[in-house]
Amino acid sequence: MLGAVLFVHAPHGVFVAGNGWELVAVIGLASLVFALVGPGRISLDALIAGRRKGAVQA
């Protein structure tokens, strides 16, 4: 994402309507947040694992 910002989108300004880097920054930051924090309770993995735990214990 950093390469996309620096080489393609930076010269065009901020806003995505002018091919700017705004959307690239949002996608990059969201990816970074998920990588650092993880999806947590709202992930499909947690939902599936929770159902399996309940089924095994019941």
C-alpha positions in Angstrom: 0.0 0.0 0.0 2.9 2.3 0.7 4.2 1.8 -2.8 0.8 2.6 -4.3 0.6 5.8 -2.3 4.1 7.0 -3.1 4.4 6.0 -6.8 0.8 6.3 -8.1 -1.5 8.3 -5.9 0.6 11.0 -4.1 1.1 13.3 -7.1 -2.7 13.5 -7.6 -3.6 15.0 -4.2 -5.7 13.7 -1.4 -9.2 12.9 -2.6 -10.1 9.7 -4.4 -12.2 11.5 -7.0 -8.9 12.9 -8.4 -7.1 9.5 -8.2 -5.7 10.6 -4.8 -4.4 8.6 -1.9 -7.3 8.9 0.5 -8.8 5.4 -0.2 -5.4 3.8 -0.2 -4.7 5.2 3.2 -8.0 4.0 4.7 -7.5 0.5 3.3 -3.9 0.4 4.6 -4.8 1.6 8.0 -7.7 -0.8 8.3 -5.4 -3.7 7.4 -2.9 -2.5 9.9 -5.5 -2.3 12.7 -6.8 -5.8 11.9 -3.2 -7.2 11.8 -2.4 -5.6 15.2 -5.6 -6.2 17.0 -7.3 -9.1 15.2 -11.0 -9.3 14.4 -11.9 -10.7 17.9 -15.4 -11.8 18.8 -17.0 -10.6 15.5 -14.9 -12.9 13.3 -16.2 -16.0 11.5 -13.5 -18.0 13.2 -14.8 -17.1 16.7 -18.4 -17.8 15.6 -17.5 -21.3 14.3 -15.2 -22.1 17.2 -17.9 -20.9 19.7 -20.4 -23.3 18.1 -18.0 -26.2 18.1 -17.2 -25.6 21.8 -20.9 -25.5 22.7 -21.5 -28.7 20.7 -18.7 -30.6 22.3 -19.5 -29.6 25.8 -23.3 -30.2 25.5 
